[in-house]
Amino acid sequence: MERKDVGDRQLDALLERLDRLCDEMHSLNRHLDTSEQLLRIARELSTLNESLQALAYAALGQQAPTVRRRRTG
C-alpha cells in the first residue's frame, strides 16, 4: 500500500469523523446494554407473575392448572 501525506485540514476532517463514529458506537453500546437489562427485567417479572399466581391458587386452596413452561434460552 502506498503511503500518502495527509494535510492538516484532511487530518482534522478524519479525526472529526472518527470522533463522530466513536460517539455513535458509545450510543449503540448504551442502547444494547439497556435492551439486555430490559430482557432480564422481563424474565424476572415473568417469574414473579408465576409465583404470585401459585400463591393466589394456594390461598384459595386450589391447585394451579398444569402448564408446560417454555424454555428460554
Backbone as numpy.savetxt, mean C-alpha at the origin, in Angstrom:
# Nx Ny Nz CAx CAy CAz Cx Cy Cz
31.05 3.87 -25.95 30.21 5.04 -25.95 31.09 6.28 -25.95
30.74 7.20 -26.77 31.52 8.43 -26.91 31.18 9.40 -25.78
32.18 10.00 -25.22 31.98 10.94 -24.10 31.80 12.35 -24.66
30.76 13.05 -24.17 30.49 14.41 -24.62 30.68 15.39 -23.47
31.10 16.56 -23.81 31.15 17.63 -22.82 29.75 18.22 -22.70
29.34 18.43 -21.47 28.01 18.98 -21.22 28.18 20.39 -20.69
27.49 21.32 -21.32 27.57 22.71 -20.88 26.84 22.92 -19.57
27.12 24.06 -18.94 26.50 24.37 -17.65 24.98 24.40 -17.73
24.45 24.98 -18.79 23.00 25.06 -18.93 22.39 23.67 -19.09
23.05 22.84 -19.87 22.55 21.48 -20.06 22.63 20.68 -18.76
23.72 20.86 -18.04 23.90 20.16 -16.77 22.82 20.60 -15.77
22.56 21.89 -15.71 21.51 22.39 -14.81 20.16 21.81 -15.21
19.88 21.73 -16.50 18.60 21.17 -16.97 18.50 19.69 -16.60
19.61 18.95 -16.77 19.62 17.53 -16.41 19.41 17.34 -14.92
20.10 18.14 -14.12 19.96 18.03 -12.67 18.53 18.37 -12.22
17.95 19.38 -12.84 16.57 19.75 -12.50 15.61 18.61 -12.86
15.84 18.00 -14.00 14.98 16.88 -14.40 15.16 15.69 -13.46
16.39 15.41 -13.07 16.63 14.33 -12.10 15.97 14.62 -10.76
16.01 15.87 -10.33 15.34 16.24 -9.08 13.84 16.00 -9.17
13.23 16.35 -10.32 11.80 16.11 -10.49 11.48 14.63 -10.49
12.34 13.83 -11.14 12.14 12.38 -11.14 12.25 11.80 -9.73
13.20 12.28 -8.96 13.36 11.81 -7.58 12.13 12.18 -6.75
11.64 13.39 -6.92 10.43 13.80 -6.20 9.25 12.91 -6.56
9.12 12.59 -7.83 8.02 11.72 -8.27 8.17 10.32 -7.69
9.40 9.80 -7.64 9.63 8.49 -7.05 9.28 8.49 -5.55
9.63 9.54 -4.85 9.28 9.64 -3.43 7.76 9.65 -3.26
7.09 10.37 -4.14 5.62 10.43 -4.08 5.01 9.06 -4.33
5.52 8.35 -5.34 5.02 7.01 -5.64 5.28 6.04 -4.49
6.44 6.13 -3.88 6.76 5.27 -2.74 5.82 5.53 -1.56
5.53 6.81 -1.30 4.59 7.13 -0.22 3.21 6.56 -0.52
2.79 6.66 -1.78 1.49 6.13 -2.19 1.44 4.61 -2.00
2.50 3.92 -2.38 2.56 2.47 -2.21 2.54 2.08 -0.74
3.28 2.81 0.08 3.29 2.53 1.52 1.89 2.69 2.11
1.20 3.74 1.69 -0.16 3.97 2.17 -1.09 2.85 1.73
-0.95 2.40 0.48 -1.80 1.32 -0.02 -1.57 0.03 0.76
-0.31 -0.27 1.06 0.00 -1.49 1.82 -0.59 -1.40 3.23
-0.52 -0.22 3.83 -1.09 -0.05 5.17 -2.60 -0.21 5.13
-3.24 0.32 4.08 -4.69 0.18 3.97 -5.10 -1.28 3.78
-4.30 -2.06 3.06 -4.59 -3.48 2.91 -4.50 -4.20 4.25
-3.49 -3.86 5.04 -3.36 -4.47 6.37 -4.56 -4.11 7.25
-4.97 -2.85 7.19 -6.11 -2.41 7.99 -7.37 -3.14 7.55
-7.55 -3.32 6.24 -8.74 -4.03 5.74 -8.76 -5.47 6.23
-7.60 -6.13 6.23 -7.53 -7.51 6.74 -7.87 -7.56 8.23
-7.33 -6.61 8.99 -7.62 -6.58 10.42 -9.10 -6.32 10.68
-9.69 -5.43 9.90 -11.12 -5.16 10.07 -11.96 -6.38 9.74
-11.55 -7.12 8.73 -12.27 -8.35 8.37 -12.20 -9.36 9.51
-11.03 -9.52 10.08 -10.86 -10.43 11.21 -11.68 -9.97 12.41
-11.66 -8.68 12.67 -12.44 -8.13 13.78 -13.93 -8.35 13.55
-14.39 -8.16 12.33 -15.79 -8.38 12.00 -16.19 -9.83 12.26
-15.36 -10.77 11.85 -15.65 -12.19 12.09 -15.72 -12.48 13.59
-14.81 -11.90 14.35 -14.81 -12.12 15.80 -16.06 -11.54 16.44
-16.45 -10.35 16.01 -17.65 -9.73 16.55 -18.90 -10.54 16.21
-18.95 -11.10 15.02 -20.08 -11.94 14.64 -20.14 -13.19 15.52
-19.00 -13.78 15.77 -18.95 -14.97 16.62 -19.42 -14.62 18.04
-18.99 -13.48 18.55 -19.43 -13.05 19.88 -20.93 -12.79 19.92
-21.46 -12.20 18.85 -22.90 -11.93 18.80 -23.70 -13.23 18.82
-23.26 -14.22 18.04 -23.94 -15.52 18.05 -23.82 -16.19 19.41
-22.65 -16.07 20.03 -22.45 -16.68 21.35 -23.36 -16.01 22.38
-23.52 -14.71 22.28 -24.38 -13.99 23.22 -25.84 -14.41 23.05
-26.22 -14.77 21.83 -27.59 -15.21 21.56 -27.78 -16.69 21.87
-26.68 -17.38 22.16 -26.76 -18.80 22.47 -26.94 -19.65 21.23
-26.55 -19.12 20.09 -26.66 -19.85 18.83 -25.27 -20.07 18.26
-25.19 -21.06 17.41 -23.93 -21.31 16.74 -23.92 -20.57 15.41
-22.81 -19.99 15.11 -22.68 -19.26 13.85 -22.76 -20.22 12.68
-23.26 -19.76 11.55 -23.29 -20.63 10.39 -21.87 -20.98 9.95
-21.73 -22.17 9.42 -20.42 -22.62 8.96 -20.16 -22.03 7.57
-19.11 -21.27 7.48 -18.76 -20.61 6.22 -17.31 -20.90 5.94
-17.03 -21.28 4.71 -15.63 -21.49 4.33 -14.93 -20.16 4.21
-13.77 -20.11 4.78 -12.98 -18.89 4.66 -12.19 -18.91 3.38
-12.12 -17.75 2.76 -11.27 -17.63 1.57 -9.83 -17.45 2.03
-8.97 -18.05 1.30 -7.55 -17.88 1.63 -7.09 -16.55 1.10
-6.37 -15.81 1.94 -5.77 -14.57 1.50 -4.29 -14.79 1.39
-3.74 -14.31 0.34 -2.35 -14.64 0.13 -1.54 -13.49 -0.16
